């Protein structure tokens, strides 16, 4: 911080990502077996998808999602 002002990196705002797009990317990885860093351009970056996946895995959200998909 220079003179009490935040740096450009600290002031950067992330664009919101639609959760459906994240789920589509995870489904794409599971269906095709592709690696996360070679996702098609219409999907979010692989690092973003991985972060969402691991966060949800820690929260055990995937069990709920799997049950919802079966019904």
N, C-alpha and C positions, 0 to 999 in steps of 0.2 A: 504494500500500500504506500502510495506517494501522497503525502499531505492529506491523509484521511480518505482518499478516494480509492475505491476498489479497482483492482487491475482488470484488464479486458477479459481475462479468463474467468475471474470470479464473477464478473457481471454478465457473462454469457447465459442466455436463457435457452433451455432445450425446447424443441418443438414437441408438442404432444403427439404420441403415437397411438393409433387406434388399437385396442386390445385384440380385436378380431384379426388384424394384420399380423400381430405377433403369433396368434394361434395358427394362422394359415402358414406362417414360416415354420413353426414347429412341426405341423402336419407334413409339410413339404419335405423337411429333413427326414422325418420318420418314414415317409412313403418311398422316397427316392434313394435314401441312404447317402445323400450328398453331404459334404462337409459344410459347416456353418459359414466358412469364409468364401464359399462359392455360390451363395444364394443368388437367384435372379435379381435383376435390378428393381423389380416391382415390390420387393420385400425389404424390410428394414435391415440394417447392418447385422452381421452375424454376432457381434459382441453384444448388441442390444438384445437380440433374441436369447442368447445364452444367459444374460443377466436375468431376464424375466423368468426363464426356465428354472434356473437355480434358486431364485427367490421363492417361486411357487413350490418347488420341490421341498424346500425347507419348511414351508408352511403347510405341507400336505394338501395343497389345493388340487393336485392332479387326481387324487382319489375322488373328490367331488366332481371334477370335470368328467372323469371316466364314467361315473354313475349317470351323470346328466346325458352323456352321449348315448348310452345304452337305452335309456327310456324313450 
